[in-house]
Amino acid sequence: MFAYMFSHEAHHRGQILMLAHQLGCRILDKTPGVWHWEKLWKQAGLTTRPR
């Protein structure tokens, strides 16, 4: 299940980045590390990662 979820998330990440590239948006220059879950968890006030 983990492998499926990991690959599925990567698939959607690729779709988003491809669409941004096609539209001329340089998303990786503005936000290095689009999927920084650790930072999002801290911003949400969580002290530990979800299990």
PDB file of N, CA, C and O in Angstrom:
ATOM      1  N   MET A   1       0.825  -1.182   0.000  1.00  0.00           N
ATOM      2  CA  MET A   1       0.000   0.000   0.000  1.00  0.00           C
ATOM      3  C   MET A   1       0.875   1.254   0.000  1.00  0.00           C
ATOM      4  O   MET A   1       0.585   2.220  -0.706  1.00  0.00           O
ATOM      5  N   PHE A   2       1.951   1.233   0.800  1.00  0.00           N
ATOM      6  CA  PHE A   2       2.843   2.387   0.831  1.00  0.00           C
ATOM      7  C   PHE A   2       3.450   2.648  -0.543  1.00  0.00           C
ATOM      8  O   PHE A   2       3.505   3.792  -0.996  1.00  0.00           O
ATOM      9  N   ALA A   3       3.902   1.591  -1.201  1.00  0.00           N
ATOM     10  CA  ALA A   3       4.519   1.760  -2.523  1.00  0.00           C
ATOM     11  C   ALA A   3       3.519   2.342  -3.509  1.00  0.00           C
ATOM     12  O   ALA A   3       3.868   3.205  -4.315  1.00  0.00           O
ATOM     13  N   TYR A   4       2.281   1.874  -3.450  1.00  0.00           N
ATOM     14  CA  TYR A   4       1.249   2.411  -4.340  1.00  0.00           C
ATOM     15  C   TYR A   4       1.020   3.895  -4.055  1.00  0.00           C
ATOM     16  O   TYR A   4       0.984   4.705  -4.982  1.00  0.00           O
ATOM     17  N   MET A   5       0.868   4.251  -2.796  1.00  0.00           N
ATOM     18  CA  MET A   5       0.609   5.645  -2.447  1.00  0.00           C
ATOM     19  C   MET A   5       1.788   6.536  -2.832  1.00  0.00           C
ATOM     20  O   MET A   5       1.591   7.650  -3.315  1.00  0.00           O
ATOM     21  N   PHE A   6       3.000   6.056  -2.622  1.00  0.00           N
ATOM     22  CA  PHE A   6       4.193   6.810  -2.959  1.00  0.00           C
ATOM     23  C   PHE A   6       4.271   7.062  -4.463  1.00  0.00           C
ATOM     24  O   PHE A   6       4.530   8.184  -4.897  1.00  0.00           O
ATOM     25  N   SER A   7       4.046   6.012  -5.255  1.00  0.00           N
ATOM     26  CA  SER A   7       4.115   6.171  -6.706  1.00  0.00           C
ATOM     27  C   SER A   7       2.956   7.004  -7.235  1.00  0.00           C
ATOM     28  O   SER A   7       3.116   7.748  -8.202  1.00  0.00           O
ATOM     29  N   HIS A   8       1.802   6.884  -6.615  1.00  0.00           N
ATOM     30  CA  HIS A   8       0.640   7.662  -7.044  1.00  0.00           C
ATOM     31  C   HIS A   8       0.864   9.149  -6.784  1.00  0.00           C
ATOM     32  O   HIS A   8       0.526   9.980  -7.627  1.00  0.00           O
ATOM     33  N   GLU A   9       1.424   9.490  -5.636  1.00  0.00           N
ATOM     34  CA  GLU A   9       1.728  10.883  -5.316  1.00  0.00           C
ATOM     35  C   GLU A   9       2.774  11.417  -6.276  1.00  0.00           C
ATOM     36  O   GLU A   9       2.678  12.562  -6.718  1.00  0.00           O
ATOM     37  N   ALA A  10       3.764  10.613  -6.603  1.00  0.00           N
ATOM     38  CA  ALA A  10       4.804  11.031  -7.536  1.00  0.00           C
ATOM     39  C   ALA A  10       4.218  11.259  -8.926  1.00  0.00           C
ATOM     40  O   ALA A  10       4.641  12.168  -9.640  1.00  0.00           O
ATOM     41  N   HIS A  11       3.257  10.443  -9.304  1.00  0.00           N
ATOM     42  CA  HIS A  11       2.586  10.606 -10.601  1.00  0.00           C
ATOM     43  C   HIS A  11       1.887  11.961 -10.676  1.00  0.00           C
ATOM     44  O   HIS A  11       2.023  12.679 -11.668  1.00  0.00           O
ATOM     45  N   HIS A  12       1.146  12.308  -9.637  1.00  0.00           N
ATOM     46  CA  HIS A  12       0.439  13.589  -9.630  1.00  0.00           C
ATOM     47  C   HIS A  12       1.412  14.761  -9.541  1.00  0.00           C
ATOM     48  O   HIS A  12       1.171  15.815 -10.130  1.00  0.00           O
ATOM     49  N   ARG A  13       2.495  14.584  -8.820  1.00  0.00           N
ATOM     50  CA  ARG A  13       3.518  15.628  -8.755  1.00  0.00           C
ATOM     51  C   ARG A  13       4.065  15.892 -10.150  1.00  0.00           C
ATOM     52  O   ARG A  13       4.237  17.044 -10.550  1.00  0.00           O
ATOM     53  N   GLY A  14       4.333  14.835 -10.881  1.00  0.00           N
ATOM     54  CA  GLY A  14       4.824  14.979 -12.247  1.00  0.00           C
ATOM     55  C   GLY A  14       3.825  15.692 -13.143  1.00  0.00           C
ATOM     56  O   GLY A  14       4.202  16.527 -13.965  1.00  0.00           O
ATOM     57  N   GLN A  15       2.546  15.359 -12.982  1.00  0.00           N
ATOM     58  CA  GLN A  15       1.514  16.022 -13.771  1.00  0.00           C
ATOM     59  C   GLN A  15       1.482  17.523 -13.488  1.00  0.00           C
ATOM     60  O   GLN A  15       1.400  18.332 -14.412  1.00  0.00           O
ATOM     61  N   ILE A  16       1.547  17.887 -12.223  1.00  0.00           N
ATOM     62  CA  ILE A  16       1.496  19.299 -11.828  1.00  0.00           C
ATOM     63  C   ILE A  16       2.703  20.046 -12.381  1.00  0.00           C
ATOM     64  O   ILE A  16       2.561  21.137 -12.932  1.00  0.00           O
ATOM     65  N   LEU A  17       3.896  19.457 -12.235  1.00  0.00           N
ATOM     66  CA  LEU A  17       5.100  20.120 -12.713  1.00  0.00           C
ATOM     67  C   LEU A  17       5.109  20.225 -14.239  1.00  0.00           C
ATOM     68  O   LEU A  17       5.564  21.231 -14.784  1.00  0.00           O
ATOM     69  N   MET A  18       4.609  19.192 -14.937  1.00  0.00           N
ATOM     70  CA  MET A  18       4.544  19.240 -16.395  1.00  0.00           C
ATOM     71  C   MET A  18       3.591  20.336 -16.853  1.00  0.00           C
ATOM     72  O   MET A  18       3.913  21.084 -17.776  1.00  0.00           O
ATOM     73  N   LEU A  19       2.433  20.441 -16.229  1.00  0.00           N
ATOM     74  CA  LEU A  19       1.467  21.474 -16.587  1.00  0.00           C
ATOM     75  C   LEU A  19       2.033  22.866 -16.315  1.00  0.00           C
ATOM     76  O   LEU A  19       1.862  23.777 -17.125  1.00  0.00           O
ATOM     77  N   ALA A  20       2.698  23.029 -15.190  1.00  0.00           N
ATOM     78  CA  ALA A  20       3.308  24.320 -14.870  1.00  0.00           C
ATOM     79  C   ALA A  20       4.361  24.681 -15.916  1.00  0.00           C
ATOM     80  O   ALA A  20       4.452  25.832 -16.343  1.00  0.00           O
ATOM     81  N   HIS A  21       5.148  23.698 -16.321  1.00  0.00           N
ATOM     82  CA  HIS A  21       6.170  23.941 -17.336  1.00  0.00           C
ATOM     83  C   HIS A  21       5.535  24.337 -18.665  1.00  0.00           C
ATOM     84  O   HIS A  21       6.012  25.259 -19.327  1.00  0.00           O
ATOM     85  N   GLN A  22       4.471  23.653 -19.059  1.00  0.00           N
ATOM     86  CA  GLN A  22       3.792  23.959 -20.310  1.00  0.00           C
ATOM     87  C   GLN A  22       3.167  25.346 -20.301  1.00  0.00           C
ATOM     88  O   GLN A  22       3.047  25.985 -21.346  1.00  0.00           O
ATOM     89  N   LEU A  23       2.775  25.805 -19.135  1.00  0.00           N
ATOM     90  CA  LEU A  23       2.175  27.132 -19.018  1.00  0.00           C
ATOM     91  C   LEU A  23       3.230  28.226 -18.836  1.00  0.00           C
ATOM     92  O   LEU A  23       2.894  29.408 -18.760  1.00  0.00           O
ATOM     93  N   GLY A  24       4.492  27.834 -18.766  1.00  0.00           N
ATOM     94  CA  GLY A  24       5.574  28.801 -18.654  1.00  0.00           C
ATOM     95  C   GLY A  24       5.899  29.217 -17.235  1.00  0.00           C
ATOM     96  O   GLY A  24       6.616  30.199 -17.039  1.00  0.00           O
ATOM     97  N   CYS A  25       5.404  28.515 -16.254  1.00  0.00           N
ATOM     98  CA  CYS A  25       5.679  28.836 -14.852  1.00  0.00           C
ATOM     99  C   CYS A  25       6.880  28.022 -14.387  1.00  0.00           C
ATOM    100  O   CYS A  25       6.883  26.794 -14.484  1.00  0.00           O
ATOM    101  N   ARG A  26       7.897  28.711 -13.881  1.00  0.00           N
ATOM    102  CA  ARG A  26       9.094  28.024 -13.398  1.00  0.00           C
ATOM    103  C   ARG A  26       8.941  27.772 -11.907  1.00  0.00           C
ATOM    104  O   ARG A  26       9.515  28.484 -11.083  1.00  0.00           O
ATOM    105  N   ILE A  27       8.174  26.766 -11.574  1.00  0.00           N
ATOM    106  CA  ILE A  27       7.771  26.511 -10.191  1.00  0.00           C
ATOM    107  C   ILE A  27       8.942  26.088  -9.304  1.00  0.00           C
ATOM    108  O   ILE A  27       8.967  26.434  -8.123  1.00  0.00           O
ATOM    109  N   LEU A  28       9.904  25.353  -9.842  1.00  0.00           N
ATOM    110  CA  LEU A  28      11.012  24.886  -9.011  1.00  0.00           C
ATOM    111  C   LEU A  28      11.977  26.001  -8.658  1.00  0.00           C
ATOM    112  O   LEU A  28      12.679  25.907  -7.651  1.00  0.00           O
ATOM    113  N   ASP A  29      12.032  27.066  -9.469  1.00  0.00           N
ATOM    114  CA  ASP A  29      12.878  28.204  -9.121  1.00  0.00           C
ATOM    115  C   ASP A  29      12.302  28.960  -7.933  1.00  0.00           C
ATOM    116  O   ASP A  29      13.047  29.473  -7.098  1.00  0.00           O
ATOM    117  N   LYS A  30      10.983  29.029  -7.858  1.00  0.00           N
ATOM    118  CA  LYS A  30      10.319  29.797  -6.809  1.00  0.00           C
ATOM    119  C   LYS A  30      10.193  29.010  -5.521  1.00  0.00           C
ATOM    120  O   LYS A  30      10.322  29.569  -4.432  1.00  0.00           O
ATOM    121  N   THR A  31       9.946  27.736  -5.637  1.00  0.00           N
ATOM    122  CA  THR A  31       9.737  26.901  -4.456  1.00  0.00           C
ATOM    123  C   THR A  31      10.578  25.634  -4.552  1.00  0.00           C
ATOM    124  O   THR A  31      10.060  24.587  -4.939  1.00  0.00           O
ATOM    125  N   PRO A  32      11.854  25.703  -4.212  1.00  0.00           N
ATOM    126  CA  PRO A  32      12.653  24.480  -4.276  1.00  0.00           C
ATOM    127  C   PRO A  32      12.117  23.458  -3.282  1.00  0.00           C
ATOM    128  O   PRO A  32      12.015  23.738  -2.088  1.00  0.00           O
ATOM    129  N   GLY A  33      11.784  22.306  -3.766  1.00  0.00           N
ATOM    130  CA  GLY A  33      11.204  21.283  -2.911  1.00  0.00           C
ATOM    131  C   GLY A  33       9.718  21.512  -2.740  1.00  0.00           C
ATOM    132  O   GLY A  33       9.262  21.906  -1.667  1.00  0.00           O
ATOM    133  N   VAL A  34       8.965  21.264  -3.798  1.00  0.00           N
ATOM    134  CA  VAL A  34       7.532  21.534  -3.788  1.00  0.00           C
ATOM    135  C   VAL A  34       6.828  20.705  -2.710  1.00  0.00           C
ATOM    136  O   VAL A  34       5.860  21.158  -2.099  1.00  0.00           O
ATOM    137  N   TRP A  35       7.312  19.526  -2.494  1.00  0.00           N
ATOM    138  CA  TRP A  35       6.639  18.631  -1.557  1.00  0.00           C
ATOM    139  C   TRP A  35       7.438  18.512  -0.264  1.00  0.00           C
ATOM    140  O   TRP A  35       7.951  17.435   0.039  1.00  0.00           O
ATOM    141  N   HIS A  36       7.551  19.556   0.477  1.00  0.00           N
ATOM    142  CA  HIS A  36       8.256  19.546   1.760  1.00  0.00           C
ATOM    143  C   HIS A  36       7.226  19.344   2.870  1.00  0.00           C
ATOM    144  O   HIS A  36       6.768  20.304   3.491  1.00  0.00           O
ATOM    145  N   TRP A  37       6.876  18.102   3.106  1.00  0.00           N
ATOM    146  CA  TRP A  37       5.830  17.796   4.082  1.00  0.00           C
ATOM    147  C   TRP A  37       6.241  18.197   5.492  1.00  0.00           C
ATOM    148  O   TRP A  37       5.405  18.625   6.287  1.00  0.00           O
ATOM    149  N   GLU A  38       7.525  18.060   5.805  1.00  0.00           N
ATOM    150  CA  GLU A  38       7.992  18.417   7.149  1.00  0.00           C
ATOM    151  C   GLU A  38       7.646  19.875   7.467  1.00  0.00           C
ATOM    152  O   GLU A  38       7.161  20.179   8.556  1.00  0.00           O
ATOM    153  N   LYS A  39       7.897  20.762   6.520  1.00  0.00           N
ATOM    154  CA  LYS A  39       7.617  22.183   6.722  1.00  0.00           C
ATOM    155  C   LYS A  39       6.115  22.414   6.892  1.00  0.00           C
ATOM    156  O   LYS A  39       5.698  23.210   7.734  1.00  0.00           O
ATOM    157  N   LEU A  40       5.305  21.718   6.092  1.00  0.00           N
ATOM    158  CA  LEU A  40       3.856  21.877   6.189  1.00  0.00           C
ATOM    159  C   LEU A  40       3.336  21.390   7.535  1.00  0.00           C
ATOM    160  O   LEU A  40       2.439  22.002   8.116  1.00  0.00           O
ATOM    161  N   TRP A  41       3.899  20.284   8.034  1.00  0.00           N
ATOM    162  CA  TRP A  41       3.470  19.768   9.342  1.00  0.00           C
ATOM    163  C   TRP A  41       3.786  20.770  10.434  1.00  0.00           C
ATOM    164  O   TRP A  41       2.974  21.002  11.330  1.00  0.00           O
ATOM    165  N   LYS A  42       4.977  21.370  10.358  1.00  0.00           N
ATOM    166  CA  LYS A  42       5.361  22.351  11.376  1.00  0.00           C
ATOM    167  C   LYS A  42       4.469  23.595  11.311  1.00  0.00           C
ATOM    168  O   LYS A  42       4.095  24.154  12.342  1.00  0.00           O
ATOM    169  N   GLN A  43       4.133  24.022  10.086  1.00  0.00           N
ATOM    170  CA  GLN A  43       3.244  25.177   9.937  1.00  0.00           C
ATOM    171  C   GLN A  43       1.862  24.893  10.479  1.00  0.00           C
ATOM    172  O   GLN A  43       1.176  25.798  10.954  1.00  0.00           O
ATOM    173  N   ALA A  44       1.449  23.639  10.409  1.00  0.00           N
ATOM    174  CA  ALA A  44       0.130  23.253  10.920  1.00  0.00           C
ATOM    175  C   ALA A  44       0.139  23.073  12.438  1.00  0.00           C
ATOM    176  O   ALA A  44      -0.907  22.847  13.046  1.00  0.00           O
ATOM    177  N   GLY A  45       1.326  23.174  13.050  1.00  0.00           N
ATOM    178  CA  GLY A  45       1.423  23.055  14.494  1.00  0.00           C
ATOM    179  C   GLY A  45       1.595  21.639  14.988  1.00  0.00           C
ATOM    180  O   GLY A  45       1.465  21.389  16.187  1.00  0.00           O
ATOM    181  N   LEU A  46       1.884  20.701  14.099  1.00  0.00           N
ATOM    182  CA  LEU A  46       2.083  19.315  14.505  1.00  0.00           C
ATOM    183  C   LEU A  46       3.522  19.134  14.979  1.00  0.00           C
ATOM    184  O   LEU A  46       4.448  19.711  14.409  1.00  0.00           O
ATOM    185  N   THR A  47       3.700  18.341  16.010  1.00  0.00           N
ATOM    186  CA  THR A  47       5.047  18.131  16.559  1.00  0.00           C
ATOM    187  C   THR A  47       5.671  16.842  16.023  1.00  0.00           C
ATOM    188  O   THR A  47       6.896  16.735  15.973  1.00  0.00           O
ATOM    189  N   THR A  48       4.870  15.877  15.628  1.00  0.00           N
ATOM    190  CA  THR A  48       5.406  14.629  15.082  1.00  0.00           C
ATOM    191  C   THR A  48       4.766  14.373  13.734  1.00  0.00           C
ATOM    192  O   THR A  48       3.684  14.874  13.424  1.00  0.00           O
ATOM    193  N   ARG A  49       5.462  13.585  12.948  1.00  0.00           N
ATOM    194  CA  ARG A  49       4.958  13.220  11.625  1.00  0.00           C
ATOM    195  C   ARG A  49       3.798  12.250  11.748  1.00  0.00           C
ATOM    196  O   ARG A  49       3.742  11.466  12.695  1.00  0.00           O
ATOM    197  N   PRO A  50       2.864  12.296  10.796  1.00  0.00           N
ATOM    198  CA  PRO A  50       1.781  11.294  10.791  1.00  0.00           C
ATOM    199  C   PRO A  50       2.357   9.908  10.559  1.00  0.00           C
ATOM    200  O   PRO A  50       3.386   9.754   9.902  1.00  0.00           O
ATOM    201  N   ARG A  51       1.701   8.923  11.091  1.00  0.00           N
ATOM    202  CA  ARG A  51       2.174   7.533  10.909  1.00  0.00           C
ATOM    203  C   ARG A  51       1.295   6.802   9.966  1.00  0.00           C
ATOM    204  O   ARG A  51       1.530   5.626   9.688  1.00  0.00           O
TER     205      ARG A  51
END
